[in-house]
Structure formats: C-alpha cells, structure tokens
Amino acid sequence: MTTSIMLIYLAVFGASLSIKSLIPDNINQILGSIQPNMSETQVEEIIKNVYPEAVSRLGSWSGQTGYVDFELTSRYTVSISEYNDPEDFELRFVHPDMLFYVYDYDLSQRINISFYNWEGIDEREQAGCLSNCGCFLSE
C-alpha cells in the first residue's frame, strides 16, 4: 500500500521536481571555451559560432579594464571582463581574473561567474579571509 501511494505521488508530482539549469547549455559551452588573455576577436568568433546574430558593445569601463557586453538574444546578454592593451587601446583581451555576468531579461536576474584558483594559497585565503579584510581564523 505504501509503495502504491509513493508511485502515485511520483507520477503526479515528479514532473514538477525537474532540475533546471541556471544558464542554457549553449551559453555554458561558450563560457567554458573562453580563456584568460584571449583576444576580444577570438571571443567574438566563439560566440558567433553559436549566436550568429550576437552584437557586442562596450559596457562599463574604467581606465584600462571593464566589460564588453555580448547581446546573444533579446533574452540573454553575457558581459565579460576585459582589459586594454596598454600600447593600443583598441585591442581588448579577456581579463586574467575572468568574471562573467549572464543577464536573463525575462527573469530579471543576473548570474555572476568568477574563477578562483586556491592552489598554493594559505588556509585564510582559501576561507575567503584575505589579509586586509579584518577577519581572523582561530589558531
């Protein structure tokens, strides 16, 4: 009897328990192909292979660093941290500390994706306690 009730419950409510991705697979594949110091031209090639109609524009920028926004569709925009070549401000490259924003305008949300390599970092930094943040781990 208990097994029958469980099977009926799963049949009725199981479909609503599906796992949803935070971002579409094709955007995930694009972001997985982008590497630090990659040229903006290379990034555009990767994006245009999946979204031929994508449009890029300069986003927020300060000094030599900022963001380039790639409008993939009317729903999704990807913003990628980049820096200028100090010798030629027209050349831009993916920032070594890659930071991506994925904007979903239908859901009015932004997902932040950043990378952190803790290899060779001490315990405090691994815990997110950088030396200048004022927090301490007990010794």
N, C-alpha and C positions, 0 to 999 in steps of 0.2 A: 504494500500500500504506500509506504513512504517513498519507494523508488518511483512509483507511478506519479505521485504528486510532484516529485523533483523533475521528472521528464516533462510533465505538462508545463511546469514553471519555466524550464529552459526553452521549451518550444514557443511559449507565449512571449517571454521577456528576453530571450537570448539574443535576438536581433538588435535590441537596443543596447546591448552591452559591448558592441563592437569597439575596437580600438581605432582612434582617429590619429592621423599624422599631424604634427604641429605645422609642417610645411609640406607642400606637394613634392612627390618623389623627384620630378624633373628639376625643381629648384634645388633640392638637396644634392642632386648629381652635379649641377652647375657649381654650387658652392664647394663641393668636395674636389673639384678639379682646379680650383684657384689656389695658387701658391704665393707665399711671400715674395715680394720684389718682382712679381710678374708685371709686364707692361700692361697699360690700360688697353692697348690694341689687342693683346693676347686674350685679355678678359672679354673684350667685346666679341672676339671670334668664338669663344666658348659659348657665350650667351646667345649669339646669333644662330649657332647651330641648332639650338633648341627653340628659341623665340626669334624668328627672322625679323619680326616687326618691332623688336625692342628698340627703345630710344634711350640714349644716355644724355645726362646733363650734369653740370657741376652742382653739387649740393653745398652744404655748409663747409666753409673753408676759412682757415686762419693761418697766415704765414705760409709755410711750406707743406702743411698737412690739412687734410679734410676728407670729404666724402664725395664719391661720384655715385649718382643715382641712376639705376637702370630700370626704366618702366617696362616691365615684361608684358603686362596686360593691364586692362583698366582696374583689375582687382589687386595685382601684385606688383610691388616695386622692391628692388633689392638695392641697398645702399652699402658701398664698400669703402673702407678706409684706405686712403692713398696718400702719397707724398709726391712733391715735385722734384724733378732732377734739379739740383742747385745751379747747374750750368745752363739749363734750358727749361724755363717754366711751362712750356707747352707739353713737355713729356711728364707723364704721371705713371706711378708704379704702385702696386699693392703694398700697403704698409707691412713691415716685418711682424708687427703685433696685430695680425689680421683681426678686424672687427667687422662683422656683417650685421645689418639690420634687414629684416624681411617685414615689409608692411603689407598687411591684408586689409584693404579698404572696405571690403564687405563686412568684415567682423570688427572693424575699427580697432585693430590691435597691431602691435609691433613686437616682433621676436628678436632678441639680441643674441648674437652668437659670437663668442670670443674664445680665444685659444690661450691656454696657459700651460707651459711645459715646466713641471716641477722637478725634473731631473737635475740633481746637483744643488737643489735648494734646501735650506735647513728647515727644521720642523716648524718654526714660527711662520715662515713664509708659506709653507705648504698649507698651514691652517688659515691662511689669509691675513695673518698678522705681520704686516711689513713693519720694519723697524721704526718708521715715523708715524704709525697710526695711533700710538698711545695705548695699545692693548698688550697684555703680557700673559704668557703661559706659566703656570706654576712649575718650578724646577724641582 
